[in-house]
């Protein structure tokens, strides 16, 4: 695995995660500007436009449920325990995978497949950078256990044949509720995007792009 021969401390990892949050915030800001000046190539109200928007909603719902599911298994334990059951038996970073589903869904909710792909790929690129640093930290703290886990569980692509679970879990309800609430905030994008469409149709916002 690339980079696992390096070393990284907990403060360095926290600093990298702070930079990741700032980068993602910048991406979201740029995406908001794009949504304001872009009108989908597919006419609003048309069947293709509606299918793309509905797919976006489905992606957001999957993200909300998926992130909550992951938190049941890993809430508060990520840096201390090597979690390898439930969603973490399918791939090593399911929380990030579901986050990518969510932002892709927000992009699709604009009625544009291109905007969804741009957002999803941008978030994946940022997450991939931080994941590689996190894996250095996990390799240092879990040694052979993490090496064995990484050898059998993909970083991103789910391997459903590798599913495993435990009979019981010690969950943290507060973290689960917080995760659900934060993930559900993605739904706010839907009425805001409808408002943007109305403003564009009314001539209040200029349309500079037509992305499919």
C-alpha positions as CSV (number, residue, x, y, z in Angstrom):
1,X,0.0,0.0,0.0
2,X,1.4,3.3,-1.1
3,X,2.6,5.6,1.7
4,X,2.4,3.2,4.6
5,X,6.1,3.4,5.2
6,X,5.7,7.0,6.2
7,X,4.7,8.2,9.7
8,X,2.1,10.6,10.9
9,X,1.1,11.8,14.3
10,X,-2.4,12.4,15.6
11,X,-2.0,16.2,15.6
12,X,-0.7,16.0,12.0
13,X,-3.7,13.9,11.0
14,X,-6.1,16.4,12.7
15,X,-4.4,19.3,10.8
16,X,-4.9,17.4,7.6
17,X,-8.5,16.8,8.3
18,X,-9.0,20.5,9.1
19,X,-7.5,21.3,5.7
20,X,-9.8,18.7,4.2
21,X,-12.9,20.5,5.7
22,X,-11.7,23.8,4.3
23,X,-11.1,22.4,0.9
24,X,-14.5,20.8,0.8
25,X,-16.1,24.0,1.9
26,X,-14.4,25.8,-1.0
27,X,-15.7,23.1,-3.4
28,X,-19.2,23.6,-2.0
29,X,-18.9,27.3,-2.5
30,X,-17.8,26.9,-6.1
31,X,-20.6,24.4,-6.7
32,X,-23.1,26.9,-5.3
33,X,-21.9,29.6,-7.8
34,X,-22.1,27.0,-10.6
35,X,-25.7,26.2,-9.6
36,X,-26.6,29.9,-9.7
37,X,-25.4,30.4,-13.3
38,X,-26.0,27.0,-14.8
39,X,-29.3,25.8,-16.2
40,X,-29.6,22.1,-17.1
41,X,-29.5,21.3,-20.8
42,X,-32.6,19.2,-20.0
43,X,-35.7,21.4,-19.8
44,X,-37.1,21.7,-16.3
45,X,-40.3,19.7,-16.0
46,X,-39.3,17.4,-18.8
47,X,-39.0,13.6,-18.2
48,X,-35.2,13.5,-18.4
49,X,-34.8,16.4,-16.0
50,X,-37.2,14.9,-13.5
51,X,-35.5,11.5,-13.6
52,X,-32.1,13.1,-12.9
53,X,-33.6,15.1,-10.0
54,X,-35.3,12.1,-8.6
55,X,-32.0,10.1,-8.8
56,X,-30.4,13.0,-6.9
57,X,-33.0,12.7,-4.2
58,X,-32.4,8.9,-4.0
59,X,-28.6,9.4,-3.7
60,X,-29.2,11.9,-0.8
61,X,-31.5,9.5,1.0
62,X,-28.9,6.7,0.6
63,X,-26.2,9.1,2.0
64,X,-28.3,9.9,5.1
65,X,-29.2,6.3,5.9
66,X,-25.7,5.1,5.0
67,X,-23.8,7.6,7.1
68,X,-26.1,6.9,10.1
69,X,-25.5,3.2,9.6
70,X,-21.8,3.6,9.6
71,X,-21.8,5.8,12.8
72,X,-23.6,3.0,14.6
73,X,-20.4,0.9,14.1
74,X,-17.7,3.5,14.3
75,X,-19.0,6.5,16.3
76,X,-16.1,7.9,18.3
77,X,-13.8,4.9,17.8
78,X,-12.2,5.6,14.5
79,X,-8.7,6.5,15.9
80,X,-8.7,3.9,18.7
81,X,-10.3,0.7,17.4
82,X,-9.9,-1.0,14.0
83,X,-13.6,-1.4,13.0
84,X,-13.9,-4.2,10.4
85,X,-17.5,-5.3,10.7
86,X,-20.8,-4.2,9.1
87,X,-20.3,-1.5,6.4
88,X,-16.5,-1.6,7.2
89,X,-16.3,-5.2,6.1
90,X,-17.5,-4.1,2.6
91,X,-14.9,-1.3,2.1
92,X,-12.5,0.6,4.3
93,X,-14.2,4.0,4.0
94,X,-18.0,3.7,3.8
95,X,-18.6,7.0,5.6
96,X,-16.7,8.8,2.8
97,X,-18.4,6.7,0.2
98,X,-21.9,7.7,1.4
99,X,-20.8,11.3,1.7
100,X,-19.8,11.2,-2.0
101,X,-23.2,9.7,-2.8
102,X,-24.8,12.7,-1.0
103,X,-22.9,15.5,-2.8
104,X,-23.4,13.7,-6.1
105,X,-27.1,13.6,-5.3
106,X,-27.1,17.4,-4.6
107,X,-25.4,17.9,-8.0
108,X,-27.9,15.7,-9.7
109,X,-30.8,17.6,-8.0
110,X,-29.8,20.6,-10.3
111,X,-31.1,18.4,-13.2
112,X,-27.5,18.2,-14.5
113,X,-25.6,14.9,-14.7
114,X,-22.4,16.9,-15.3
115,X,-22.8,18.9,-12.1
116,X,-23.3,15.7,-10.1
117,X,-20.2,14.1,-11.6
118,X,-18.1,17.2,-11.0
119,X,-19.1,17.4,-7.3
120,X,-18.8,13.6,-6.7
121,X,-15.3,13.4,-8.3
122,X,-14.1,16.6,-6.5
123,X,-15.1,15.2,-3.1
124,X,-13.6,11.7,-4.0
125,X,-10.3,13.4,-4.9
126,X,-10.1,15.2,-1.5
127,X,-11.3,12.2,0.5
128,X,-8.7,10.0,-1.3
129,X,-5.9,12.3,-0.2
130,X,-7.0,12.3,3.5
131,X,-7.7,8.5,3.5
132,X,-4.1,7.7,2.5
133,X,-2.9,9.8,5.4
134,X,-5.4,8.1,7.8
135,X,-4.2,4.7,6.6
136,X,-0.6,5.6,7.6
137,X,-1.9,6.4,11.1
138,X,-3.9,3.2,11.3
139,X,-1.0,1.1,10.1
140,X,1.2,2.6,12.8
141,X,-1.3,1.9,15.5
142,X,-2.8,-1.4,14.4
143,X,0.2,-3.0,12.6
144,X,-0.4,-6.4,11.2
145,X,-4.2,-6.2,12.0
146,X,-4.6,-3.3,9.7
147,X,-2.3,-4.8,7.0
148,X,-4.5,-8.0,7.1
149,X,-7.7,-5.9,6.9
150,X,-6.4,-3.7,4.0
151,X,-5.3,-6.8,2.1
152,X,-8.9,-8.2,2.0
153,X,-11.1,-5.1,2.2
154,X,-11.0,-2.6,-0.7
155,X,-10.4,1.1,0.0
156,X,-13.4,2.3,-2.0
157,X,-15.1,-0.4,-4.1
158,X,-17.5,-2.4,-2.0
159,X,-16.8,-6.2,-1.9
160,X,-20.2,-7.6,-0.9
161,X,-18.7,-11.1,-0.7
162,X,-16.6,-10.0,2.3
163,X,-19.6,-9.1,4.5
164,X,-19.2,-9.9,8.2
165,X,-21.0,-8.6,11.3
166,X,-21.1,-8.9,15.0
167,X,-23.9,-10.1,17.3
168,X,-24.0,-6.9,19.4
169,X,-22.6,-3.4,19.4
170,X,-22.0,-0.7,22.0
171,X,-23.4,2.3,20.2
172,X,-23.3,6.0,21.1
173,X,-26.8,7.3,20.5
174,X,-25.7,11.0,20.7
175,X,-23.2,10.6,17.9
176,X,-25.7,8.7,15.8
177,X,-28.3,11.4,16.2
178,X,-25.7,14.1,15.4
179,X,-24.7,12.2,12.2
180,X,-28.3,11.8,11.1
181,X,-29.1,15.4,11.7
182,X,-26.0,16.7,9.9
183,X,-26.6,14.3,6.9
184,X,-30.2,15.3,6.7
185,X,-29.1,18.9,6.2
186,X,-28.3,17.9,2.6
187,X,-32.1,17.8,2.0
188,X,-32.1,21.6,2.4
189,X,-30.4,21.8,-1.0
190,X,-33.6,20.6,-2.8
191,X,-35.9,23.6,-2.0
192,X,-32.9,25.9,-2.5
193,X,-32.3,24.5,-6.0
194,X,-36.0,24.8,-6.8
195,X,-35.7,28.4,-5.8
196,X,-32.7,28.9,-8.1
197,X,-34.7,27.3,-11.0
198,X,-37.6,29.7,-10.4
199,X,-35.2,32.7,-10.3
200,X,-33.6,31.7,-13.5
201,X,-37.0,31.1,-15.2
202,X,-38.1,34.5,-14.0
203,X,-35.0,36.3,-15.2
204,X,-33.8,37.2,-11.8
205,X,-30.6,35.1,-12.3
206,X,-28.5,35.1,-15.5
207,X,-27.9,31.8,-17.1
208,X,-24.4,31.5,-18.4
209,X,-24.0,27.7,-18.8
210,X,-26.1,24.8,-20.0
211,X,-24.5,21.6,-18.8
212,X,-26.2,18.3,-19.6
